[in-house]
Amino acid sequence: MRQTTTTPPLTADEAAALARGIARAFPPWRIWQSDAGCWYATNPCRIPRCDCPRTLDSDTPSGLCKQLVAVEEAGRKARSS
């Protein structure tokens, strides 16, 4: 039988430090955790003269990072074609 483990919620300081670390890995994304515990990343649209925001969300920091990697890879592929 598989055991499930849960990790205790992060303190505000821990969440802020983790958000800063993710932001350093994915500039110019702005990263934060909501009061409800959801993780968000937002980045201005890179289309010239388009100021629409791009926002990603996930229940976990690792899920958010996976989305960020996918978006960055898609952006690199689009720019190279």
N, CA and C of each residue as an Amber inpcrd file, in Angstrom:
protein
   243
   0.8360000  -1.1700000   0.0000000   0.0000000   0.0000000   0.0000000
   0.8890000   1.2430000   0.0000000   0.5110000   2.2100000  -0.8000000
   1.2710000   3.4520000  -0.9270000   0.9290000   4.3880000   0.2140000
   1.9670000   4.9140000   0.8580000   1.7570000   5.8810000   1.9220000
   1.7860000   7.2810000   1.3360000   0.8870000   8.0940000   1.8050000
   0.8470000   9.4760000   1.3610000   1.4420000  10.3430000   2.4570000
   2.3330000  11.2080000   2.0600000   2.9030000  12.1400000   3.0250000
   2.5090000  13.5490000   2.6160000   2.3100000  14.3590000   3.5990000
   2.0000000  15.7560000   3.3230000   3.0930000  16.6080000   3.9360000
   3.3820000  17.6840000   3.2720000   4.3680000  18.6010000   3.8150000
   3.6180000  19.7530000   4.4660000   4.1750000  20.2600000   5.5390000
   3.5000000  21.3810000   6.1910000   3.5100000  22.6030000   5.2790000
   2.5040000  23.4620000   5.4130000   2.4860000  24.6620000   4.5740000
   3.7060000  25.5360000   4.8420000   4.1010000  26.2670000   3.8280000
   5.2400000  27.1710000   3.9650000   4.8480000  28.3830000   4.8020000
   5.8090000  28.8910000   5.5320000   5.5910000  30.1620000   6.2070000
   5.6100000  31.2640000   5.1430000   5.1580000  32.4460000   5.4950000
   5.1710000  33.5620000   4.5420000   6.5920000  33.8560000   4.0740000
   7.5490000  33.7980000   4.9910000   8.9440000  34.0490000   4.6170000
   9.4770000  32.9670000   3.6820000   9.1390000  31.7090000   3.9520000
   9.5830000  30.6150000   3.0890000   8.9680000  30.7280000   1.6920000
   7.6760000  31.0590000   1.6350000   7.0040000  31.2150000   0.3420000
   7.6190000  32.3730000  -0.4440000   7.9120000  33.4700000   0.2400000
   8.5190000  34.6230000  -0.4260000   9.9030000  34.2750000  -0.9550000
  10.6780000  33.5460000  -0.1680000  12.0210000  33.1480000  -0.5980000
  11.9360000  32.2020000  -1.7980000  10.9930000  31.2770000  -1.7750000
  10.8140000  30.3570000  -2.8930000  10.3640000  31.1130000  -4.1420000
   9.4570000  32.0580000  -3.9840000   9.0040000  32.8700000  -5.1150000
  10.1730000  33.6500000  -5.7190000  11.0360000  34.2130000  -4.8780000
  12.2100000  34.9430000  -5.3850000  13.1300000  34.0110000  -6.1580000
  13.3170000  32.7940000  -5.6540000  14.1750000  31.8220000  -6.3400000
  13.6200000  31.4320000  -7.7030000  12.3160000  31.2010000  -7.7680000
  11.6930000  30.8620000  -9.0520000  11.8130000  32.0480000 -10.0050000
  11.5830000  33.2560000  -9.5010000  11.6750000  34.4550000 -10.3410000
  13.0830000  34.6390000 -10.8980000  14.0960000  34.3080000 -10.1040000
  15.4800000  34.4070000 -10.6020000  15.7270000  33.4090000 -11.7280000
  15.0770000  32.2490000 -11.6350000  15.2580000  31.2240000 -12.6640000
  14.4810000  31.5390000 -13.9390000  13.4420000  32.3670000 -13.8180000
  12.5750000  32.6720000 -14.9560000  12.3240000  34.1770000 -15.0850000
  13.3930000  34.9550000 -15.3560000  13.1520000  36.3820000 -15.5490000
  12.4250000  36.5900000 -16.8780000  11.6000000  37.5330000 -17.0560000
  11.0970000  38.5670000 -16.1660000   9.7550000  38.2060000 -15.5060000
   9.4840000  36.9250000 -15.2880000   8.2340000  36.5200000 -14.6540000
   8.1490000  37.0360000 -13.2240000   6.9680000  37.4360000 -12.8120000
   6.6920000  37.8330000 -11.4240000   5.9660000  36.6680000 -10.7700000
   6.4900000  36.1760000  -9.6590000   5.9900000  34.9620000  -9.0070000
   5.4530000  35.3130000  -7.6290000   4.3320000  34.7070000  -7.2470000
   3.8220000  34.8830000  -5.8840000   2.8870000  33.7460000  -5.5180000
   2.6640000  33.6140000  -4.2110000   1.7070000  32.6470000  -3.6800000
   0.5430000  33.4280000  -3.0860000  -0.6670000  33.0460000  -3.4440000
  -1.8520000  33.7370000  -2.9260000  -2.1170000  33.3300000  -1.4790000
  -2.9920000  34.0680000  -0.8400000  -3.3890000  33.7280000   0.5320000
  -4.0390000  32.3510000   0.6050000  -4.6410000  31.9160000  -0.4980000
  -5.2740000  30.5960000  -0.5570000  -4.2700000  29.4820000  -0.8310000
  -2.9980000  29.8580000  -1.0940000  -1.9540000  28.8570000  -1.3010000
  -1.6460000  28.5390000  -2.7410000  -2.3580000  29.1580000  -3.6850000
  -2.1040000  28.9350000  -5.1120000  -0.8610000  29.7190000  -5.5300000
  -0.1150000  29.1640000  -6.4670000   1.0970000  29.8170000  -6.9810000
   0.8030000  30.4150000  -8.3390000   1.2940000  31.6410000  -8.5650000
   1.0410000  32.3750000  -9.7950000   2.3400000  32.9140000 -10.3880000
   2.3250000  33.0470000 -11.7110000   3.4140000  33.7050000 -12.4340000
   2.7680000  34.5720000 -13.4960000   3.2280000  35.7890000 -13.6200000
   2.7200000  36.6730000 -14.6680000   3.8870000  37.3370000 -15.3770000
   3.6680000  37.6150000 -16.6560000   4.7100000  38.1800000 -17.5050000
   4.0150000  38.9560000 -18.6150000   4.4670000  40.1600000 -18.9120000
   3.8340000  40.8980000 -20.0080000   3.9780000  40.1480000 -21.3260000
   2.9940000  40.2910000 -22.1620000   3.0220000  39.6740000 -23.4870000
   4.2120000  40.2190000 -24.2660000   4.8670000  39.3660000 -25.0190000
   6.0520000  39.7820000 -25.7860000   5.7260000  40.2000000 -27.2160000
   4.4500000  40.2120000 -27.5600000   4.0640000  40.6450000 -28.8990000
   4.1850000  42.1660000 -28.9470000   4.8860000  42.7110000 -29.9430000
   5.0510000  44.1620000 -30.0190000   3.7070000  44.8930000 -29.9640000
   3.6720000  45.9700000 -29.1990000   2.5010000  46.8250000 -29.0050000
   1.3070000  46.1050000 -28.4060000   1.5140000  44.9920000 -27.7580000
   0.4410000  44.2720000 -27.0750000   0.7910000  44.2260000 -25.5910000
  -0.0280000  44.8100000 -24.7910000   0.2530000  44.8540000 -23.3500000
  -0.5640000  43.8410000 -22.5630000  -1.0820000  42.8100000 -23.2140000
  -1.8930000  41.8380000 -22.4790000  -1.0090000  41.0350000 -21.5250000
  -1.4780000  40.8030000 -20.3210000  -0.6810000  40.0110000 -19.3830000
  -0.8190000  38.5160000 -19.6730000   0.1960000  37.7850000 -19.3040000
   0.1610000  36.3290000 -19.3590000   0.2700000  35.8310000 -17.9420000
  -0.6570000  35.0140000 -17.5130000  -0.6430000  34.5250000 -16.1370000
  -0.7700000  33.0100000 -16.1380000   0.0770000  32.3700000 -15.3380000
   0.0290000  30.9300000 -15.1160000  -0.3250000  30.6960000 -13.6590000
  -0.9300000  29.5470000 -13.3610000  -1.2050000  29.2260000 -11.9550000
  -1.0920000  27.7300000 -11.7270000  -0.7810000  27.3790000 -10.4900000
  -0.6470000  25.9800000 -10.0970000  -0.8530000  25.8550000  -8.5980000
  -1.2270000  24.6640000  -8.1720000  -1.3730000  24.4160000  -6.7410000
  -0.0350000  24.2590000  -6.0430000   1.0200000  23.9800000  -6.8300000
   2.3320000  23.7430000  -6.2350000   3.4150000  24.5420000  -6.9470000
   4.5060000  24.8470000  -6.2420000   5.6180000  25.5300000  -6.9050000
   6.2130000  24.6860000  -8.0350000   6.2970000  23.3790000  -7.8490000
   6.8770000  22.5350000  -8.9020000   5.9770000  22.5110000 -10.1300000
   4.6740000  22.4950000  -9.9310000   3.7500000  22.5560000 -11.0580000
   3.8840000  23.8640000 -11.8230000   4.0690000  24.9540000 -11.0860000
   4.2580000  26.2600000 -11.7220000   5.5510000  26.2660000 -12.5280000
   6.6120000  25.7020000 -11.9620000   7.8960000  25.6450000 -12.6750000
   7.7800000  24.8270000 -13.9540000   7.0340000  23.7280000 -13.9230000
   6.8430000  22.9200000 -15.1320000   6.1420000  23.7440000 -16.2090000
   5.1420000  24.5180000 -15.8140000   4.4450000  25.3730000 -16.7790000
   5.3870000  26.4470000 -17.3290000   6.1870000  27.0320000 -16.4540000
   7.1300000  28.0650000 -16.8900000   8.1260000  27.5070000 -17.9010000
   8.6400000  26.3220000 -17.6340000   9.5730000  25.6850000 -18.5710000
   8.8960000  25.4750000 -19.9170000   7.6670000  24.9770000 -19.9060000
   6.9480000  24.7190000 -21.1550000   6.7070000  26.0120000 -21.9390000
   6.3160000  27.0780000 -21.2510000   6.0540000  28.3560000 -21.9170000
   7.3490000  28.9360000 -22.4770000   8.4220000  28.8700000 -21.6980000
   9.7070000  29.3960000 -22.1830000  10.2040000  28.6040000 -23.3840000
  10.0640000  27.2750000 -23.3570000  10.4930000  26.4580000 -24.4860000
   9.6620000  26.7760000 -25.7300000   8.3580000  26.9380000 -25.5570000
   7.4890000  27.2780000 -26.6900000   7.8880000  28.6390000 -27.2600000
   8.2170000  29.5830000 -26.4000000   8.6510000  30.8960000 -26.8580000
   9.9420000  30.8350000 -27.6510000  10.8980000  30.0310000 -27.1740000
  12.1600000  29.8700000 -27.9010000  11.9260000  29.2610000 -29.2830000
  11.0580000  28.2440000 -29.3420000  10.7690000  27.6010000 -30.6230000
  10.0890000  28.5710000 -31.5780000   9.1610000  29.3710000 -31.0680000
   8.4550000  30.3370000 -31.9160000   9.4010000  31.4050000 -32.4500000
  10.3330000  31.8410000 -31.6310000  11.2830000  32.8680000 -32.0660000
  12.2770000  32.3330000 -33.0880000  12.5820000  31.0280000 -33.0270000
  13.5690000  30.4630000 -33.9430000  12.9680000  30.0490000 -35.2820000
  11.6340000  30.0320000 -35.3960000  11.0430000  29.6250000 -36.6770000
  10.7690000  30.7980000 -37.5810000
